[in-house]
Amino acid sequence: MSGDASIENGKLGGRPKYGVDLKVQIPDIEFVILTPNQYGSLLEKYGYELLQKALIILENWLKTSPQSEKYRGKNNYAHFRADGWVINLAKNLE
């Protein structure tokens, strides 16, 4: 196994890199990056309405918070954990 970076396994085998063509296009969502498979998985897990609320919450945070700079331009699937702040905040808005 070589130490070369590739699109499949990221730099030195780290997190996978995602190209623009692998990003799901969601209306009114510019900064949140998910692959179509990840979006489908979240849709199945949380349902359309809860997922839309969570996407808007994360989108607004990525746009406005200085602490979010390190998450911009990267895949955001990990933010949608069932016990995470994004989903909990979206549930509280129901």
TIRO-2110 file (N, C-alpha, C; in Angstrom, 1 decimal):
// TIRO-2110
0.9, -1.2, 0.0, N, 1, A
0.0, 0.0, 0.0, CA, 1, A
0.9, 1.2, 0.0, C, 1, A
0.6, 2.1, -0.9, N, 2, A
1.4, 3.3, -1.0, CA, 2, A
0.8, 4.4, -0.2, C, 2, A
1.6, 5.5, 0.1, N, 3, A
1.1, 6.6, 0.9, CA, 3, A
0.5, 7.7, 0.0, C, 3, A
0.2, 7.4, -1.3, N, 4, A
-0.3, 8.4, -2.2, CA, 4, A
-1.8, 8.7, -1.8, C, 4, A
-2.1, 10.0, -2.0, N, 5, A
-3.5, 10.5, -1.8, CA, 5, A
-4.3, 10.1, -3.0, C, 5, A
-5.5, 9.8, -2.8, N, 6, A
-6.5, 9.6, -3.9, CA, 6, A
-7.8, 10.1, -3.5, C, 6, A
-8.7, 10.2, -4.5, N, 7, A
-10.1, 10.7, -4.2, CA, 7, A
-10.8, 9.7, -3.4, C, 7, A
-10.5, 8.4, -3.4, N, 8, A
-11.2, 7.4, -2.6, CA, 8, A
-10.9, 7.5, -1.1, C, 8, A
-9.6, 7.7, -0.8, N, 9, A
-9.3, 7.6, 0.6, CA, 9, A
-8.6, 8.9, 1.2, C, 9, A
-8.7, 10.0, 0.5, N, 10, A
-8.2, 11.3, 1.0, CA, 10, A
-6.7, 11.3, 1.2, C, 10, A
-6.2, 12.3, 1.8, N, 11, A
-4.8, 12.5, 2.0, CA, 11, A
-4.3, 11.5, 3.0, C, 11, A
-3.4, 10.7, 2.5, N, 12, A
-2.7, 9.7, 3.4, CA, 12, A
-3.7, 8.7, 4.1, C, 12, A
-4.8, 8.4, 3.3, N, 13, A
-5.8, 7.4, 3.9, CA, 13, A
-6.8, 8.0, 4.8, C, 13, A
-6.8, 9.4, 4.9, N, 14, A
-7.8, 10.0, 5.8, CA, 14, A
-9.2, 10.1, 5.3, C, 14, A
-9.9, 11.1, 5.6, N, 15, A
-11.3, 11.3, 5.2, CA, 15, A
-11.4, 11.4, 3.7, C, 15, A
-12.4, 10.8, 3.1, N, 16, A
-12.5, 10.8, 1.6, CA, 16, A
-12.7, 12.3, 1.1, C, 16, A
-12.2, 12.6, 0.0, N, 17, A
-12.4, 13.9, -0.7, CA, 17, A
-13.7, 13.8, -1.5, C, 17, A
-14.5, 14.8, -1.6, N, 18, A
-15.7, 14.8, -2.4, CA, 18, A
-15.6, 15.9, -3.4, C, 18, A
-15.8, 15.6, -4.6, N, 19, A
-15.8, 16.6, -5.7, CA, 19, A
-17.2, 17.3, -5.8, C, 19, A
-17.3, 18.4, -6.5, N, 20, A
-18.5, 19.1, -6.6, CA, 20, A
-19.6, 18.2, -7.3, C, 20, A
-19.2, 17.3, -8.2, N, 21, A
-20.1, 16.5, -8.9, CA, 21, A
-20.7, 15.4, -7.9, C, 21, A
-20.1, 15.1, -6.8, N, 22, A
-20.6, 14.2, -5.8, CA, 22, A
-21.5, 14.8, -4.7, C, 22, A
-21.6, 16.1, -4.8, N, 23, A
-22.4, 16.9, -3.8, CA, 23, A
-23.8, 16.9, -4.2, C, 23, A
-24.7, 16.6, -3.3, N, 24, A
-26.1, 16.7, -3.6, CA, 24, A
-26.5, 18.2, -3.6, C, 24, A
-27.3, 18.5, -4.6, N, 25, A
-27.8, 19.9, -4.7, CA, 25, A
-29.1, 20.0, -4.0, C, 25, A
-29.2, 20.9, -2.9, N, 26, A
-30.4, 21.1, -2.1, CA, 26, A
-30.8, 22.5, -2.3, C, 26, A
-32.0, 22.8, -2.6, N, 27, A
-32.4, 24.2, -2.8, CA, 27, A
-32.2, 25.0, -1.5, C, 27, A
-31.7, 26.2, -1.6, N, 28, A
-31.4, 27.2, -0.5, CA, 28, A
-30.3, 26.7, 0.4, C, 28, A
-29.6, 25.7, 0.1, N, 29, A
-28.5, 25.2, 0.9, CA, 29, A
-27.2, 25.3, 0.1, C, 29, A
-26.3, 26.1, 0.5, N, 30, A
-25.1, 26.3, -0.3, CA, 30, A
-23.8, 25.7, 0.4, C, 30, A
-23.8, 25.8, 1.7, N, 31, A
-22.5, 25.5, 2.5, CA, 31, A
-22.5, 24.0, 3.0, C, 31, A
-23.7, 23.4, 3.2, N, 32, A
-23.7, 22.1, 3.7, CA, 32, A
-23.4, 21.1, 2.6, C, 32, A
-22.4, 20.3, 2.8, N, 33, A
-22.0, 19.3, 1.8, CA, 33, A
-22.3, 17.9, 2.2, C, 33, A
-23.1, 17.2, 1.4, N, 34, A
-23.5, 15.8, 1.6, CA, 34, A
-23.5, 15.1, 0.3, C, 34, A
-23.1, 13.8, 0.3, N, 35, A
-23.2, 13.1, -1.0, CA, 35, A
-24.7, 12.6, -1.1, C, 35, A
-25.1, 12.2, -2.3, N, 36, A
-26.5, 11.7, -2.5, CA, 36, A
-26.8, 10.6, -1.6, C, 36, A
-25.8, 9.6, -1.4, N, 37, A
-26.1, 8.5, -0.5, CA, 37, A
-26.3, 9.0, 1.0, C, 37, A
-25.5, 9.9, 1.4, N, 38, A
-25.6, 10.4, 2.8, CA, 38, A
-26.9, 11.1, 2.9, C, 38, A
-27.3, 11.9, 2.0, N, 39, A
-28.6, 12.7, 2.0, CA, 39, A
-29.8, 11.7, 2.1, C, 39, A
-29.7, 10.6, 1.3, N, 40, A
-30.8, 9.6, 1.3, CA, 40, A
-30.8, 8.9, 2.6, C, 40, A
-29.7, 8.6, 3.2, N, 41, A
-29.6, 7.9, 4.5, CA, 41, A
-30.3, 8.8, 5.6, C, 41, A
-29.9, 10.1, 5.6, N, 42, A
-30.5, 11.0, 6.6, CA, 42, A
-32.0, 11.2, 6.4, C, 42, A
-32.4, 11.3, 5.1, N, 43, A
-33.8, 11.4, 4.8, CA, 43, A
-34.6, 10.2, 5.3, C, 43, A
-34.1, 9.1, 5.2, N, 44, A
-34.7, 7.8, 5.6, CA, 44, A
-34.7, 7.8, 7.2, C, 44, A
-33.6, 8.3, 7.8, N, 45, A
-33.5, 8.2, 9.3, CA, 45, A
-34.4, 9.2, 10.0, C, 45, A
-34.4, 10.5, 9.4, N, 46, A
-35.1, 11.6, 10.2, CA, 46, A
-36.4, 12.1, 9.5, C, 46, A
-36.6, 11.8, 8.3, N, 47, A
-37.8, 12.3, 7.6, CA, 47, A
-37.5, 13.6, 7.0, C, 47, A
-38.3, 14.0, 6.0, N, 48, A
-38.1, 15.2, 5.3, CA, 48, A
-38.1, 16.5, 6.1, C, 48, A
-39.1, 16.7, 6.9, N, 49, A
-39.3, 17.9, 7.7, CA, 49, A
-38.2, 18.2, 8.7, C, 49, A
-37.9, 17.1, 9.5, N, 50, A
-36.8, 17.3, 10.5, CA, 50, A
-35.4, 17.5, 9.8, C, 50, A
-35.2, 16.8, 8.7, N, 51, A
-33.9, 17.0, 8.0, CA, 51, A
-33.8, 18.4, 7.4, C, 51, A
-34.9, 18.9, 6.8, N, 52, A
-34.9, 20.3, 6.3, CA, 52, A
-34.6, 21.3, 7.4, C, 52, A
-35.2, 21.2, 8.5, N, 53, A
-34.9, 22.1, 9.6, CA, 53, A
-33.4, 22.0, 10.0, C, 53, A
-32.9, 20.7, 10.1, N, 54, A
-31.5, 20.6, 10.5, CA, 54, A
-30.6, 21.1, 9.5, C, 54, A
-30.9, 21.0, 8.2, N, 55, A
-30.1, 21.6, 7.1, CA, 55, A
-30.0, 23.1, 7.2, C, 55, A
-31.2, 23.7, 7.5, N, 56, A
-31.2, 25.2, 7.6, CA, 56, A
-30.4, 25.6, 8.8, C, 56, A
-30.5, 24.9, 9.9, N, 57, A
-29.8, 25.3, 11.1, CA, 57, A
-28.3, 25.2, 10.8, C, 57, A
-27.8, 24.1, 10.2, N, 58, A
-26.4, 24.0, 10.0, CA, 58, A
-25.9, 25.0, 8.9, C, 58, A
-26.8, 25.2, 7.9, N, 59, A
-26.4, 26.2, 6.9, CA, 59, A
-26.2, 27.6, 7.5, C, 59, A
-27.1, 28.0, 8.3, N, 60, A
-27.0, 29.3, 9.0, CA, 60, A
-25.7, 29.4, 9.9, C, 60, A
-25.4, 28.3, 10.6, N, 61, A
-24.2, 28.3, 11.4, CA, 61, A
-23.0, 28.3, 10.6, C, 61, A
-22.9, 27.6, 9.5, N, 62, A
-21.8, 27.6, 8.6, CA, 62, A
-21.6, 29.0, 7.9, C, 62, A
-22.7, 29.7, 7.7, N, 63, A
-22.6, 31.0, 7.1, CA, 63, A
-22.1, 32.1, 8.0, C, 63, A
-22.5, 32.0, 9.3, N, 64, A
-22.4, 33.1, 10.2, CA, 64, A
-21.3, 33.0, 11.3, C, 64, A
-21.1, 31.8, 11.7, N, 65, A
-20.2, 31.6, 12.9, CA, 65, A
-18.8, 31.5, 12.6, C, 65, A
-17.9, 32.3, 13.3, N, 66, A
-16.5, 32.3, 13.0, CA, 66, A
-15.9, 30.9, 13.4, C, 66, A
-16.5, 30.2, 14.3, N, 67, A
-16.0, 28.9, 14.7, CA, 67, A
-16.3, 27.8, 13.6, C, 67, A
-17.1, 28.1, 12.7, N, 68, A
-17.5, 27.1, 11.6, CA, 68, A
-16.5, 27.1, 10.5, C, 68, A
-15.5, 28.0, 10.5, N, 69, A
-14.6, 28.1, 9.3, CA, 69, A
-13.9, 26.8, 9.0, C, 69, A
-13.5, 26.0, 10.0, N, 70, A
-12.8, 24.8, 9.7, CA, 70, A
-13.7, 23.7, 9.1, C, 70, A
-15.1, 23.9, 9.1, N, 71, A
-16.0, 22.9, 8.6, CA, 71, A
-16.5, 23.3, 7.2, C, 71, A
-16.2, 24.5, 6.8, N, 72, A
-16.7, 25.0, 5.4, CA, 72, A
-15.9, 24.3, 4.4, C, 72, A
-16.6, 23.8, 3.3, N, 73, A
-15.9, 23.2, 2.2, CA, 73, A
-15.6, 21.7, 2.4, C, 73, A
-16.1, 21.2, 3.6, N, 74, A
-15.8, 19.8, 3.9, CA, 74, A
-17.2, 19.1, 4.0, C, 74, A
-17.2, 17.8, 4.0, N, 75, A
-18.4, 17.0, 4.1, CA, 75, A
-18.9, 17.2, 5.5, C, 75, A
-20.2, 17.4, 5.6, N, 76, A
-20.8, 17.7, 6.9, CA, 76, A
-21.7, 16.6, 7.5, C, 76, A
-21.6, 15.4, 7.0, N, 77, A
-22.4, 14.3, 7.4, CA, 77, A
-22.3, 14.1, 8.9, C, 77, A
-21.2, 14.2, 9.5, N, 78, A
-21.0, 14.0, 10.9, CA, 78, A
-21.8, 14.9, 11.8, C, 78, A
-22.2, 16.0, 11.3, N, 79, A
-23.0, 17.0, 12.1, CA, 79, A
-24.4, 16.5, 12.4, C, 79, A
-24.8, 15.4, 11.7, N, 80, A
-26.2, 14.9, 11.8, CA, 80, A
-26.4, 13.7, 12.6, C, 80, A
-25.5, 13.6, 13.6, N, 81, A
-25.6, 12.5, 14.6, CA, 81, A
-27.0, 12.6, 15.3, C, 81, A
-27.5, 11.5, 15.7, N, 82, A
-28.8, 11.5, 16.4, CA, 82, A
-28.8, 12.2, 17.7, C, 82, A
-27.6, 12.2, 18.4, N, 83, A
-27.4, 12.9, 19.7, CA, 83, A
-26.7, 14.2, 19.5, C, 83, A
-26.5, 14.7, 18.3, N, 84, A
-25.8, 15.9, 18.0, CA, 84, A
-26.6, 17.2, 18.2, C, 84, A
-25.9, 18.3, 18.2, N, 85, A
-26.6, 19.6, 18.5, CA, 85, A
-27.5, 20.0, 17.3, C, 85, A
-27.2, 19.6, 16.1, N, 86, A
-28.0, 20.1, 15.0, CA, 86, A
-29.4, 19.4, 15.0, C, 86, A
-29.4, 18.1, 15.2, N, 87, A
-30.6, 17.3, 15.2, CA, 87, A
-31.4, 17.7, 16.5, C, 87, A
-30.8, 17.8, 17.6, N, 88, A
-31.5, 18.2, 18.9, CA, 88, A
-32.1, 19.6, 18.7, C, 88, A
-31.4, 20.5, 18.1, N, 89, A
-32.0, 21.9, 18.0, CA, 89, A
-33.2, 21.8, 17.0, C, 89, A
-33.1, 21.0, 15.9, N, 90, A
-34.2, 20.9, 15.0, CA, 90, A
-35.4, 20.2, 15.6, C, 90, A
-35.2, 19.3, 16.5, N, 91, A
-36.3, 18.6, 17.2, CA, 91, A
-37.0, 19.6, 18.1, C, 91, A
-36.2, 20.5, 18.8, N, 92, A
-36.8, 21.4, 19.7, CA, 92, A
-37.6, 22.5, 19.0, C, 92, A
-37.4, 22.7, 17.7, N, 93, A
-38.2, 23.6, 16.9, CA, 93, A
-39.5, 23.1, 16.5, C, 93, A
-39.7, 21.8, 16.6, N, 94, A
-41.0, 21.2, 16.2, CA, 94, A
-42.1, 21.6, 17.1, C, 94, A
END
